[in-house]
Amino acid sequence: MSATLKIIHVLSACLFLGNVIVSGTWAALAERTRNHTIIQFSNRLVLITDVLFTLTGSLGVVITGYLMADRWGGEAQHPWIRWSYLLFGLSGLIWLFVLMPIQLKQRQLLRQTDVITPQYLRLSRQWQIWGAGATILPLPILYFMVTKAA
C-alpha cells in the first residue's frame, strides 16, 4: 500500500472531520450573539468551507479509501470496511439532503431581512440536531481505520 495514498487519506479525513466539527461550533457561537451581521457572516463562511474542506475531504476519503480497501480485499473480506462505507454514506446523505438545503434556506432568510426570525431559529435547531448526527456518524470510522476491527 502506497504511503502517499495513506497520507492523502489521513489528510482528507482530517479536513473532513475538522471542518464538520468547526462548522457546527462557528454556527452555534455566532447564533448565540443574535447579531444578524455575525450570523450572516458565519453562514456564508460555513457554506464556503463546506465546499472547500468538507466536500474536498470527503471526496479524498472516498477515493483513497476505496483504493486502499480494494488492496485489503474489499468490503466482502472485512466488515469494518462495510461499516465505514455505511457510516460515511449516511453522514454524506444527511449533509447533502438535509444540512445543505437548510443552510441555503437560512442564507435566503438572512438576505431577506436584517433581523433573526423565528423561522431562521427553527432551521438553526434542525441544522444543529442533524449536523450533530452527521458529525457523530463518521467518528467510529476512526476506530475502524486504526484497529481494523468491527
Sequence and secondary structure as in RCSB ss.txt:
>XXXX:A:sequence
MSATLKIIHVLSACLFLGNVIVSGTWAALAERTRNHTIIQFSNRLVLITDVLFTLTGSLGVVITGYLMADRWGGE
AQHPWIRWSYLLFGLSGLIWLFVLMPIQLKQRQLLRQTDVITPQYLRLSRQWQIWGAGATILPLPILYFMVTKAA
>XXXX:A:secstr
  HHHHHHHHHHHHHHHHHHHHHHHHHHHHHHHT HHHHHHHHHHHHHHIIIIIIHHHHHHHHHHHHHHHHHT T
TT HHHHHHHHHHHHHHHHIIIIIHHHHHHHHHHHHH SS  HHHHHHHHHHHHHHHHHHHTTHHHHHHHHH   
